[in-house]
Amino acid sequence: MDQDILAIGEPLLEFNARAEAGREPVGPDDDFAVGFGGDSSNFAVAAQRSGARTGYVTRIGDDDFGDALLRLWRREGVGTDHVVREAGGRTGIYFISRTPEASRFTYYRADSPASRLAPADVPAGAVARARLLHVTGITQAISASACDAAFHAMELARAGGTLISYDPNYRPALWPVERARAVVMRSVELCDVALPNLEEGRLLTGLHEPREVLDAFVRRGPGIVVLKMGDQGALLAHEGTVTRIPPHQVRAVDPSGAGDTFDGAFAARLLEGAVPREAARYAAVAAALTTTGPGAVLPIPRSTAVEALLPGAPTPAP
């Protein structure tokens, strides 16, 4: 079955320490909640839960962790026709610990199957038939071949008239800022929807003020740019107009995957026919709700939960 949205990237298994904030991070006596992560996988689940039909392009091992990811996608309805099982491959994992200031991530992904993504893994027909392709900077950062695969997918999408959404998701530990800046900015030039966050936007542009950062991405040419600003909401640029998207106030527990949920929810709503302003308001609520529970995937809301909190939603009868 063809999908509305096709995502390409790296899935991971998540081990989320249930230790109290402020303790020494991740000790052998900690209790871990096992979940799922990887920005493009999170995106696919979020878009699916918001009503889109999604598919995923990736490589995973034939190990137990790969089995677990397959069960997740099939349970969620994410298409797996283009997931390659690699014999003897070890699917990547990561650990989350927390300090009072921030969440801390430790990754074990070197030589993972996903790092061996290559242009040959990209299904040209599926990209051409999809309405939107989603690419992230993490996919481009994990290896040269994965970066080539991402660019190949974008070239196929442009040739076939498929929209491209792109999240830089810049991680300084993965690659030097000079290479990241060159790859990210070229990708922004190729995409239709750019979805940076303020922190990475500052690092990549050298600018500080949110409006300046937004404008730097707009000048690269995408028709829609959303600058995500966490609990400060977002700035949306579309057709020469900048709209401030207010944050949805929640008591945040774990910010893991909130930006990915924003991306998936925004893409799903956009393809449903919502104007960008409405799609961004929906996505802001979805992203906020994701922070109210532990892990990247478990708390991703379904469309009914988000719609109930949007302005103008009917008030339940007492």
C-alpha positions as CSV (number, residue, x, y, z in Angstrom):
1,M,0.0,0.0,0.0
2,D,1.3,3.5,-0.9
3,Q,1.9,5.9,2.0
4,D,1.1,9.6,2.2
5,I,4.3,10.1,4.1
6,L,7.7,8.4,3.8
7,A,10.4,8.9,6.4
8,I,14.0,7.8,6.1
9,G,16.4,7.4,8.9
10,E,17.7,5.6,12.0
11,P,15.5,3.9,14.6
12,L,16.8,3.1,18.1
13,L,15.8,1.2,21.1
14,E,15.5,3.4,24.2
15,F,16.5,2.6,27.8
16,N,15.1,5.3,30.0
17,A,16.5,5.3,33.6
18,R,13.8,5.7,36.2
19,A,16.4,7.3,38.6
20,E,15.4,10.5,40.3
21,A,16.8,13.7,38.8
22,G,20.0,14.8,40.5
23,R,21.4,11.3,41.0
24,E,24.5,10.1,39.3
25,P,23.3,9.2,35.8
26,V,22.8,5.6,34.7
27,G,24.2,3.2,37.2
28,P,24.1,-0.6,37.1
29,D,21.5,-0.7,39.8
30,D,19.1,1.6,38.0
31,D,15.7,0.4,36.7
32,F,15.1,1.1,33.1
33,A,12.0,1.5,31.1
34,V,12.5,0.1,27.6
35,G,11.0,2.1,24.8
36,F,11.7,3.3,21.3
37,G,13.4,6.3,19.7
38,G,15.2,7.6,16.6
39,D,14.0,11.0,15.3
40,S,12.6,9.7,12.0
41,S,10.9,6.7,13.6
42,N,9.3,9.1,16.2
43,F,8.2,11.3,13.4
44,A,6.5,8.4,11.6
45,V,4.6,7.3,14.7
46,A,3.5,10.8,15.4
47,A,2.3,11.4,11.9
48,Q,0.4,8.0,12.0
49,R,-1.2,8.9,15.3
50,S,-2.3,12.2,13.8
51,G,-4.1,10.4,10.9
52,A,-1.6,10.1,8.1
53,R,-0.5,6.9,6.4
54,T,3.2,6.6,6.9
55,G,6.0,4.3,5.8
56,Y,9.6,4.0,6.9
57,V,12.9,3.5,5.0
58,T,15.7,2.1,7.2
59,R,17.9,-0.8,8.1
60,I,17.8,-2.8,11.3
61,G,19.4,-5.9,12.6
62,D,17.9,-9.4,12.8
63,D,18.4,-9.2,16.5
64,D,15.7,-9.0,19.3
65,F,15.9,-5.1,19.2
66,G,15.1,-5.1,15.5
67,D,12.2,-7.5,16.2
68,A,10.9,-5.1,18.8
69,L,11.0,-2.1,16.4
70,L,9.2,-4.1,13.8
71,R,6.4,-4.9,16.3
72,L,6.2,-1.2,17.2
73,W,5.7,-0.1,13.6
74,R,3.3,-2.8,12.7
75,R,1.3,-2.1,15.9
76,E,1.2,1.6,15.0
77,G,0.3,1.0,11.3
78,V,3.6,2.4,10.0
79,G,4.5,0.6,6.7
80,T,7.6,-1.6,6.8
81,D,7.9,-2.7,3.2
82,H,11.1,-0.7,2.9
83,V,12.7,-1.8,6.2
84,V,15.8,-4.0,5.5
85,R,16.7,-6.7,8.0
86,E,20.5,-7.1,8.1
87,A,21.8,-10.5,9.0
88,G,24.0,-10.3,12.1
89,G,23.3,-6.6,12.4
90,R,23.1,-5.0,15.8
91,T,20.3,-2.4,16.1
92,G,21.4,0.8,17.8
93,I,20.4,1.7,21.3
94,Y,20.5,4.7,23.6
95,F,20.2,5.5,27.3
96,I,18.5,8.5,28.9
97,S,19.5,9.8,32.3
98,R,18.6,13.2,33.9
99,T,20.2,15.9,35.9
100,P,18.2,18.8,37.4
101,E,19.2,20.8,34.4
102,A,18.6,18.5,31.4
103,S,18.2,15.1,30.0
104,R,21.4,13.3,29.1
105,F,21.7,10.8,26.2
106,T,24.3,8.1,25.7
107,Y,24.2,6.3,22.3
108,Y,25.5,3.0,21.1
109,R,25.0,3.2,17.4
110,A,28.4,2.8,15.8
111,D,28.4,0.3,12.9
112,S,24.6,-0.2,13.3
113,P,22.6,-1.3,10.3
114,A,21.1,2.1,10.0
115,S,24.5,3.6,9.6
116,R,24.9,1.5,6.5
117,L,21.9,3.1,4.8
118,A,22.8,3.8,1.2
119,P,21.1,5.2,-2.0
120,A,20.3,1.7,-3.1
121,D,18.0,1.3,-0.1
122,V,15.8,4.2,-1.2
123,P,12.7,3.0,-3.0
124,A,12.4,5.3,-6.0
125,G,8.8,4.4,-6.8
126,A,7.6,4.8,-3.2
127,V,9.2,8.2,-2.9
128,A,7.6,9.3,-6.1
129,R,4.2,8.1,-5.0
130,A,4.3,9.6,-1.5
131,R,2.9,13.0,-0.9
132,L,5.7,14.0,1.5
133,L,9.2,12.7,2.3
134,H,10.7,13.5,5.7
135,V,14.5,13.7,6.1
136,T,16.6,14.7,9.2
137,G,20.1,15.9,9.9
138,I,20.7,12.9,12.1
139,T,20.3,10.6,9.2
140,Q,22.9,12.7,7.3
141,A,25.3,12.7,10.3
142,I,25.5,9.0,11.2
143,S,27.5,8.1,8.1
144,A,28.6,9.3,4.6
145,S,26.4,6.6,3.0
146,A,23.4,7.5,5.0
147,C,23.9,11.2,4.0
148,D,24.1,10.1,0.4
149,A,20.9,8.1,0.8
150,A,19.1,11.2,2.3
151,F,20.2,13.4,-0.6
152,H,19.3,10.8,-3.1
153,A,15.8,10.5,-1.6
154,M,15.4,14.3,-1.7
155,E,16.5,14.4,-5.4
156,L,13.9,11.7,-6.2
157,A,11.2,13.6,-4.3
158,R,11.9,16.8,-6.2
159,A,11.9,15.0,-9.5
160,G,8.6,13.4,-8.7
161,G,6.8,16.4,-7.2
162,T,6.8,15.0,-3.7
163,L,7.0,17.5,-0.9
164,I,10.0,17.4,1.3
165,S,10.1,18.2,5.1
166,Y,13.4,18.6,6.8
167,D,14.5,18.8,10.4
168,P,18.2,19.7,10.9
169,N,18.1,18.0,14.3
170,Y,21.8,19.1,14.7
171,R,23.8,17.1,17.2
172,P,27.3,18.5,17.7
173,A,28.6,15.2,19.0
174,L,27.9,13.5,15.6
175,W,29.8,15.8,13.2
176,P,31.8,19.1,13.0
177,V,29.8,22.2,12.8
178,E,31.3,23.3,9.4
179,R,30.2,20.1,7.7
180,A,26.8,20.2,9.5
181,R,26.2,23.7,8.3
182,A,27.0,22.9,4.7
183,V,24.9,19.8,4.6
184,V,22.0,21.3,6.5
185,M,21.8,24.5,4.5
186,R,21.9,22.6,1.2
187,S,19.1,20.4,2.5
188,V,17.1,23.4,3.5
189,E,17.5,24.7,-0.1
190,L,16.0,21.4,-1.4
191,C,13.1,21.2,1.0
192,D,9.6,22.6,1.0
193,V,9.1,22.6,4.8
194,A,12.0,23.4,7.1
195,L,11.6,22.6,10.8
196,P,14.6,23.8,12.8
197,N,14.7,24.5,16.5
198,L,16.0,27.8,18.0
199,E,19.1,26.3,19.7
200,E,20.4,24.5,16.6
201,G,19.4,27.5,14.4
202,R,21.6,29.7,16.5
203,L,24.5,27.3,16.3
204,L,24.2,26.8,12.5
205,T,23.6,30.4,11.5
206,G,25.7,32.3,14.2
207,L,22.7,34.5,14.8
208,H,20.8,34.9,18.1
209,E,17.5,36.7,17.8
210,P,14.7,34.2,16.9
211,R,13.4,36.4,14.0
212,E,17.0,36.6,12.6
213,V,17.4,32.9,12.8
214,L,14.0,32.3,11.1
215,D,14.9,34.7,8.3
216,A,18.2,33.0,7.7
217,F,16.3,29.8,6.9
218,V,13.6,31.6,4.9
219,R,16.2,33.1,2.6
220,R,17.3,29.5,1.6
221,G,14.0,29.1,-0.2
222,P,11.6,26.7,1.5
223,G,7.9,27.8,1.3
224,I,7.3,27.0,4.9
225,V,9.7,27.5,7.9
226,V,8.7,26.7,11.5
227,L,11.3,27.7,14.1
228,K,10.5,25.6,17.2
229,M,11.2,27.3,20.5
230,G,10.1,24.8,23.1
231,D,8.0,26.3,25.9
232,Q,8.1,29.6,24.0
233,G,6.0,28.3,21.2
234,A,7.1,28.6,17.6
235,L,7.5,31.1,14.7
236,L,6.0,30.2,11.4
237,A,7.0,31.9,8.1
238,H,4.8,31.4,5.1
239,E,4.1,33.5,2.1
240,G,5.9,36.5,3.5
241,T,4.1,36.5,6.8
242,V,5.5,35.5,10.2
243,T,3.0,34.1,12.7
244,R,3.8,33.5,16.4
245,I,2.4,30.1,17.5
246,P,1.7,30.2,21.2
247,P,2.9,27.3,23.4
248,H,0.5,24.9,25.0
249,Q,1.2,24.9,28.8
250,V,1.8,21.6,30.4
251,R,3.8,20.1,33.3
252,A,6.7,18.7,31.4
253,V,8.2,15.4,32.6
254,D,10.4,14.3,29.7
255,P,11.1,16.4,26.5
256,S,12.4,13.4,24.5
257,G,11.0,13.4,21.0
258,A,8.8,16.5,21.4
259,G,10.4,18.1,18.3
260,D,9.9,14.9,16.3
261,T,6.2,14.8,17.4
262,F,5.8,18.4,16.3
263,D,7.2,17.5,12.8
264,G,5.0,14.5,12.4
265,A,1.8,16.2,13.6
266,F,2.5,19.2,11.4
267,A,3.1,17.1,8.3
268,A,0.0,15.1,8.9
269,R,-2.2,18.1,9.4
270,L,-0.7,19.9,6.4
271,L,-1.5,16.9,4.1
272,E,-5.1,16.9,5.5
273,G,-5.5,20.3,4.1
274,A,-4.9,22.5,7.1
275,V,-3.3,25.9,6.4
276,P,0.2,26.1,7.9
277,R,-1.0,28.3,10.8
278,E,-3.6,25.7,11.9
279,A,-1.2,22.8,11.4
280,A,1.4,24.5,13.5
281,R,-1.0,25.2,16.3
282,Y,-2.1,21.5,16.3
283,A,1.6,20.4,16.3
284,A,2.4,22.7,19.2
285,V,-0.3,21.0,21.3
286,A,0.8,17.6,20.2
287,A,4.5,18.3,21.1
288,A,3.6,19.7,24.5
289,L,1.5,16.6,25.3
290,T,4.5,14.4,24.4
291,T,6.5,15.9,27.2
292,T,4.0,14.9,29.9
293,G,5.1,11.3,30.0
294,P,8.4,9.4,29.9
295,G,10.1,8.3,26.7
296,A,10.0,9.4,23.1
297,V,7.1,7.3,21.8
298,L,4.7,6.2,24.6
299,P,3.3,9.7,25.3
300,I,2.8,10.8,21.6
301,P,-0.9,11.8,21.5
302,R,-3.5,10.7,19.1
303,S,-5.4,13.3,17.1
304,T,-8.5,13.1,19.3
305,A,-6.5,14.1,22.4
306,V,-4.9,17.1,20.6
307,E,-8.1,18.3,18.9
308,A,-9.9,18.4,22.3
309,L,-7.4,21.0,23.5
310,L,-7.3,23.3,20.4
311,P,-9.0,26.7,20.6
312,G,-12.6,26.4,19.6
313,A,-12.9,22.7,20.6
314,P,-16.3,21.9,22.2
315,T,-16.4,21.9,26.0
316,P,-17.5,18.5,27.3
317,A,-20.8,18.5,29.1
318,P,-20.6,18.3,32.9
